[in-house]
């Protein structure tokens, strides 16, 4: 981890509090490595559809990828993807967000 990066646990909790202050429900569904775990967002659009975004870095920049494509999916597909990822990455953080607009609430652009 670079010296200028916050530990993942602290970074996640700051975003949870910021969303809470604006009335947006955000829950840490699974805690990963507090110092450096990868973050996965499960965004509930409150219409039966979900987005999955996974944290990654490109050329040192924090970005979010859409591993299942650009279109929202049903919860069964979202949960199946998350379950597969948890098998491969024991340090994975899973954050659930409820936002009709599908906003990620975390820093970084979506690629």
C-alpha positions as CSV (number, residue, x, y, z in Angstrom):
1,X,0.0,0.0,0.0
2,X,1.3,3.5,-0.9
3,X,1.8,5.8,2.0
4,X,-0.7,8.3,0.6
5,X,-3.6,5.8,0.6
6,X,-6.0,5.5,3.5
7,X,-6.6,2.0,4.9
8,X,-9.6,0.4,3.2
9,X,-11.6,0.1,6.4
10,X,-11.2,3.8,7.1
11,X,-11.9,4.8,3.5
12,X,-15.1,2.7,3.4
13,X,-16.4,4.0,6.8
14,X,-15.9,7.6,5.6
15,X,-18.1,7.0,2.6
16,X,-20.7,5.2,4.6
17,X,-21.0,8.2,6.9
18,X,-21.1,10.6,4.0
19,X,-23.9,8.7,2.4
20,X,-25.8,8.4,5.7
21,X,-25.6,12.1,6.2
22,X,-27.4,12.6,2.9
23,X,-30.0,9.9,3.7
24,X,-28.7,7.2,1.4
25,X,-28.6,3.8,3.0
26,X,-25.2,2.1,2.7
27,X,-24.3,-1.1,4.5
28,X,-21.0,-3.0,4.9
29,X,-22.3,-6.5,4.0
30,X,-18.8,-8.0,4.3
31,X,-15.6,-6.7,5.8
32,X,-12.4,-7.6,4.0
33,X,-8.8,-6.8,4.9
34,X,-9.0,-3.5,6.9
35,X,-5.8,-2.2,5.4
36,X,-5.9,-3.1,1.8
37,X,-8.9,-5.1,0.7
38,X,-10.7,-4.6,-2.6
39,X,-14.1,-3.0,-2.6
40,X,-17.1,-4.2,-4.5
41,X,-20.3,-2.2,-4.6
42,X,-23.8,-3.7,-5.0
43,X,-26.0,-0.8,-5.9
44,X,-29.8,-1.5,-5.4
45,X,-31.7,0.8,-7.7
46,X,-34.9,0.0,-5.8
47,X,-36.7,-1.2,-8.9
48,X,-35.6,-4.8,-8.8
49,X,-32.3,-4.0,-10.7
50,X,-28.8,-3.9,-9.3
51,X,-25.4,-2.6,-10.5
52,X,-22.1,-4.2,-9.5
53,X,-18.9,-2.1,-9.5
54,X,-15.5,-3.4,-8.5
55,X,-12.6,-1.2,-7.4
56,X,-9.5,-1.3,-9.4
57,X,-6.5,0.9,-10.3
58,X,-5.4,2.0,-13.7
59,X,-2.1,3.9,-14.0
60,X,-2.3,4.6,-10.3
61,X,-5.8,6.1,-10.5
62,X,-8.7,4.5,-8.6
63,X,-11.5,3.5,-11.0
64,X,-14.5,1.3,-10.9
65,X,-15.2,-1.5,-13.4
66,X,-18.5,-3.1,-14.4
67,X,-17.5,-6.8,-14.4
68,X,-20.9,-8.0,-15.7
69,X,-21.4,-5.3,-18.3
70,X,-23.1,-1.9,-18.4
71,X,-26.7,-3.1,-17.9
72,X,-28.3,-3.5,-14.4
73,X,-29.2,-7.1,-13.4
74,X,-31.5,-8.8,-11.1
75,X,-30.4,-9.6,-7.5
76,X,-29.9,-13.3,-8.2
77,X,-27.2,-12.5,-10.8
78,X,-25.6,-9.9,-8.6
79,X,-25.4,-12.2,-5.6
80,X,-24.1,-15.1,-7.7
81,X,-21.2,-12.9,-8.9
82,X,-20.5,-11.6,-5.4
83,X,-20.4,-15.2,-4.1
84,X,-17.9,-16.2,-6.8
85,X,-15.7,-13.3,-6.0
86,X,-15.7,-14.0,-2.3
87,X,-14.4,-17.5,-3.0
88,X,-11.4,-16.0,-4.8
89,X,-10.7,-13.0,-2.7
90,X,-10.9,-13.4,1.1
91,X,-10.0,-9.7,1.6
92,X,-13.0,-8.5,-0.4
93,X,-15.2,-5.8,1.0
94,X,-18.9,-5.8,-0.1
95,X,-20.8,-2.6,0.3
96,X,-24.6,-2.5,-0.5
97,X,-26.0,0.9,-1.5
98,X,-29.7,1.8,-2.0
99,X,-29.9,4.6,-4.6
100,X,-32.6,5.0,-7.2
101,X,-30.1,6.9,-9.4
102,X,-27.5,4.2,-9.2
103,X,-24.8,6.5,-7.9
104,X,-21.7,4.7,-6.5
105,X,-21.0,7.2,-3.7
106,X,-17.3,6.4,-3.8
107,X,-14.4,8.3,-5.4
108,X,-13.3,7.3,-8.8
109,X,-14.7,7.2,-12.3
110,X,-16.5,4.3,-13.8
111,X,-14.7,2.7,-16.8
